[in-house]
């Protein structure tokens, strides 16, 4: 049986990946490359940019696996949700401490939602297991 809530988290994660690549690339990565930063710093920032791309891709695939494999739902959802909550916390922290507001960097919202949807899917699966075993 597929965990539809965890699958929804996988779809949202995939959508976030697309936003990162097609929205964030031109808005963030391309201007960094066009800047007067040193070649070494541009290379480091490119590695970080593409590493996040791969993290989003791997997490999206992992959530699909978690949705299809009840035995793997807990460890995968906990790992991916922990990463996404850490990302959310970073956006909130740097938004507040460097920009005085979280408004300029709203990415914390999607990462919080992704974690919440994934964890909700896991919790619903556990609830369903308890109900089945009690019957």
N, C-alpha and C positions, 0 to 999 in steps of 0.2 A: 504494500500500500504506500502510495506517495504522500509525504507530508506536504500538503498544499501551502501551508504558511511558510515553511522553510523554502519551498520552491519559489514563493513570492519574494522572499528575501534574495534568492539567487537571481531572479529576474531584475529586481531593483539594483542589485550589485552590478549586473551586466549593463544596465542602463547608466549607472554611475560611471562605469568604465568608458562608455561611449561619450558621455558628457566630458569626462577627463580628457579623452583623446581629441575629440572634435571641437569642444568648446574651450577647454583649458589650454590645449596646445597653442592655438593662435593668440589666446589672451595672456598666457603666462610664459610658456616655453619659447615661442618664437621671439618675443621681445627680449628675453634673456640672451638668446643667441645673437640678436642684433645689437646688443648693448656694447659698451666699451669695457666690460669686465675682461679680466685676463683670460687667455685661451684655457688655462688650467682650471680656473673657476667655472668657466662655461662647460667644460668637460665634466666636472664634478656635478654641476647642477643638472646636466643632461642625464648622467647616470642615475641621479636621484629621481628625476622626472620619469624615466623609463622603468626604474625599479617600482615606483608606485603603480605604473601601468600594469606591470606583471603581477604585483600583489593583488590588484583589483581583478585581474583575469583569473589568477589561481583561486582567489577566494570565491569568485562567482562559480567556477567549476566545482570547487569543494562543497559549496552549498547545494548544488544539484546532486552531488553524490550523497550528501547528508539527507536530502529530501527523499531519496530513493532507498537508502539503507538505514533502517531504524537503529541498528546496532552502532552505526557511526554518527548518528545525529548529535548526541551529546558532545563528544570530543570535538567534532568539527565546528558545531555552532558555538561552543564556548571559545574555541581558538579564534574563529573569525570575528565573533562579536567582541572579544577582548581587543583585537586589533582595531576594529572600527571605533570602539569606545575610546581607545588611546588616541586615534586620529581626531575624534571629536574634541577630546580634552586639549589637544595641541592647538586646534583652531580657536577654541575658546580662550585658552591661556594667552596665545600670541595676539589674538584680536583685542583682548582687554589690555594687556601690558604694553603692546607696541602701537596699537591704533586707537585705544580708548573706547572701543566698541566691538561687538561681535558682528555688527552689520556688514562691514566690508568683506568679511570672509564667512559667508553663510554655509560653507561646506559642513560645519559641525552638525547641521540639521540632518542632512542625508545620512551621515555616518551614525548619528544617534538613532535615526529611524531604522536603518539597516540592522543595527544591533538589537533594537527592540523587537522587530519583526522576527528575526532569527530566534531570539530567546523565547518569544511567545510561541513559536512553532514547537520548540523543544518542550516547553512547559505543557502545551496542549497534548503532545505525544505522551508525556509522563502521566498526565491526568487520565488519558484514555487507557493507558496500560493498567493504572490502578483500578479504574472502573471495571475493566475486563476481568482482572484477577479477583475482584471482590464478588463478581457475579457467579 
